[in-house]
Amino acid sequence: MGRVATLLLLRHGRTTANADGGLAGRQPVELDETGRAQAEAVGERLRAVPLAAVVTSPLIRCRQTVALALPQAAPVVDEGLIECGYGSWEGQPLKKLAKEPLWPVVQQHPSAAVFPEGESMAQMAARAVAAVRAWDARLTAEHGPEAVWLACSHGDVIKAIVADALGVHLDLFQRIVVDPASVTAIRYTPLRPFLLRLNDIGGDLNALVPPPPKRRRRASRPADSDAAVGGGTGASG
């Protein structure tokens, strides 16, 4: 799979709302001390990764994460990566929200969830997936198939993008876990996406950088979209 671009999805570091058990939504909630340390730590892991572009949600917690993790980067803000519009749920304690009639719908049938005075989860998923797929196609065209790029966003947004990559219904996306400052890696191909990492909070990210193309006879090379039968050799193979 070294002939297709690689997307690194970075969730922002922990915020004061995360620590207090509240739903931040689109409020200007900032990273707490732990979140800042998480951002700096993931920056160390990303330091040797050549990034063709850094794209971020416009919310302050994502912009702070990128600034701490990648201080030399020039991030581009994309509204498509913004947090789900939770409407009147924003700023409320999760314990209180768990008693709302909409809560079971969010948990069991999120594709039908529409937040009061906000957006639906289906709308959130559609615009986030469209945003990353458009960026991936653009950066592959501009920088070639060895391009690696990063998008910093939010938990539910990243979960929706992962669900799309796995080809599973949005109603199953609550089975996916995306921790603060975790890295998730996806490679899109003409036939299917490949999920390379999920909720990665430690370890070497250099293995995600595609190797330079090897010269070989085209007849012996599998298609970019083909999965490795038997599991393949892994990133070091």
C-alpha positions in Angstrom: 0.0 0.0 0.0 3.0 2.3 -0.5 1.4 3.9 -3.6 -1.5 5.7 -1.9 -1.5 8.8 0.4 -1.8 8.4 4.1 -4.2 10.4 6.4 -3.4 10.8 10.1 -6.4 11.8 12.1 -5.4 13.5 15.4 -7.9 14.1 18.1 -7.3 17.2 20.2 -5.8 16.8 23.7 -7.9 16.7 26.8 -9.9 19.8 27.6 -11.4 21.3 30.8 -14.8 20.0 29.6 -13.5 16.4 29.2 -12.1 16.6 32.7 -15.3 18.0 34.2 -17.6 15.5 32.4 -19.3 18.1 30.2 -20.2 18.2 26.5 -18.1 21.0 25.0 -19.6 21.0 21.5 -18.6 24.1 19.6 -17.9 26.2 22.7 -14.4 27.8 23.0 -13.2 25.2 25.5 -9.4 25.0 25.8 -6.9 22.3 26.6 -6.2 21.7 30.3 -2.7 21.0 31.6 -3.0 17.3 30.8 -4.2 18.1 27.3 -1.3 20.4 26.6 1.1 17.7 27.8 -0.6 15.2 25.5 -0.3 17.5 22.5 3.4 18.0 23.1 3.9 14.2 23.5 2.2 13.4 20.2 4.3 16.1 18.6 7.4 14.2 19.5 5.9 11.1 17.8 5.1 13.2 14.7 8.4 15.0 14.6 10.0 12.7 12.0 6.9 12.3 9.9 7.0 14.5 6.7 3.6 16.1 6.5 2.4 17.4 3.2 -0.4 19.4 4.9 -1.9 20.0 8.3 -5.7 20.7 8.4 -7.7 21.5 11.5 -11.1 22.1 12.9 -11.6 25.8 13.6 -12.2 25.2 17.3 -9.6 26.5 19.8 -8.8 23.1 21.3 -7.8 21.7 18.0 -5.8 24.7 17.0 -4.0 24.6 20.4 -3.2 20.9 19.9 -1.7 21.6 16.5 0.3 24.6 17.7 1.8 22.6 20.5 2.3 19.4 18.6 3.5 20.9 15.3 4.8 24.4 16.0 6.5 24.7 12.6 3.3 23.8 10.7 1.1 26.3 8.9 -2.3 24.6 9.5 -5.3 25.2 7.3 -8.7 25.6 9.0 -11.6 23.5 7.5 -15.1 24.0 8.7 -15.9 20.4 7.6 -13.8 19.1 10.5 -15.7 21.1 13.2 -17.3 19.3 16.1 -20.8 18.0 15.8 -23.4 20.8 16.4 -24.9 19.5 19.6 -27.2 22.6 19.9 -28.8 23.0 23.3 -26.9 20.0 24.6 -23.6 22.0 24.5 -22.2 22.9 27.9 -24.3 20.5 29.8 -23.1 17.6 32.1 -23.1 14.2 30.4 -24.8 12.8 33.5 -27.7 15.1 32.9 -27.8 14.4 29.2 -27.9 10.7 29.8 -31.5 11.2 31.2 -32.7 12.8 28.0 -35.1 10.8 25.7 -32.6 11.5 22.9 -29.7 9.8 24.7 -30.7 6.2 23.8 -31.1 7.2 20.2 -27.6 8.7 20.2 -26.3 5.5 21.7 -28.2 2.9 19.7 -29.4 4.6 16.5 -27.1 7.7 16.0 -28.0 8.0 12.3 -31.4 9.1 13.4 -30.2 11.5 16.1 -30.9 15.2 15.5 -29.7 17.5 18.3 -32.2 20.2 19.4 -31.1 23.5 17.8 -28.1 21.6 16.3 -27.3 19.3 13.5 -27.9 15.6 13.0 -25.1 13.0 13.4 -25.7 12.0 9.8 -25.0 15.5 8.6 -21.9 15.6 10.7 -20.6 12.4 9.3 -21.4 13.3 5.7 -19.6 16.7 5.8 -16.6 15.3 7.7 -16.1 12.4 5.3 -16.5 14.7 2.3 -13.9 17.0 3.8 -11.2 14.4 4.4 -11.8 12.6 1.1 -11.5 15.9 -0.8 -8.3 16.9 0.9 -6.9 13.4 0.4 -7.6 13.5 -3.4 -6.1 17.0 -3.6 -3.0 16.3 -1.7 -2.3 13.0 -3.6 -2.6 14.9 -6.9 -0.3 17.7 -5.6 2.3 15.8 -3.7 2.1 12.2 -5.1 1.1 8.9 -3.6 3.7 9.0 -0.9 2.0 12.0 0.7 1.3 12.0 4.4 -1.1 14.6 5.8 -2.7 15.3 9.1 -6.2 16.4 10.1 -7.0 17.5 13.7 -10.6 17.1 14.8 -12.9 15.7 17.4 -13.9 12.3 18.8 -17.3 11.8 17.2 -16.1 13.3 13.9 -13.1 10.9 13.8 -15.3 8.0 14.7 -17.6 8.8 11.8 -14.7 9.0 9.4 -13.4 5.6 10.7 -16.9 4.1 10.3 -17.0 5.2 6.7 -13.5 3.8 6.1 -14.6 0.5 7.5 -17.7 0.4 5.5 -19.9 0.1 8.5 -23.2 1.9 9.2 -23.1 5.0 11.3 -25.3 3.2 13.8 -22.2 1.1 14.7 -19.8 4.0 15.2 -20.3 4.1 19.0 -18.3 0.9 19.1 -15.2 2.9 18.1 -13.0 4.5 20.7 -10.9 7.6 19.9 -9.0 9.0 22.9 -7.7 12.5 23.4 -4.4 13.1 21.4 -4.7 9.7 19.7 -3.7 9.1 16.1 -5.8 7.1 13.6 -4.4 6.4 10.2 -6.3 5.7 7.0 -5.2 5.2 3.4 -7.8 5.7 0.7 -7.5 3.8 -2.6 -9.7 3.8 -5.7 -11.4 0.6 -4.5 -11.4 0.8 -0.6 -9.9 2.6 2.3 -7.5 0.8 4.6 -7.5 1.5 8.4 -3.9 1.3 9.4 -4.0 2.5 13.0 -6.9 3.2 15.4 -6.8 5.2 18.7 -3.0 4.9 18.7 -1.7 6.7 21.8 1.9 5.4 21.7 4.5 3.9 19.5 6.5 4.8 16.4 4.6 6.7 13.7 7.5 6.6 11.2 6.3 3.2 10.0 3.3 4.9 8.5 5.4 6.9 6.0 5.1 5.0 2.7 8.5 3.8 1.3 9.7 5.1 -2.0 8.4 3.2 -4.9 10.4 0.2 -6.0 11.2 -0.5 -9.6 9.6 -3.7 -10.7 7.7 -5.2 -13.5 4.1 -4.0 -13.5 2.7 -7.5 -14.1 4.1 -8.6 -10.7 2.7 -5.7 -8.8 -0.7 -6.0 -7.1 -3.3 -3.2 -7.5 -3.2 -0.4 -5.0 -6.6 -1.3 -3.7 -5.8 -5.0 -3.2 -5.6 -6.3 0.4 -2.6 -8.4 1.3 -3.9 -12.0 1.2 -2.7 -13.8 4.4 -2.1 -10.6 6.2 1.1 -9.3 4.5 4.5 -8.4 6.0 3.5 -5.2 7.8 5.0 -1.8 7.7 8.5 -3.1 8.1 8.2 -5.8 5.4 
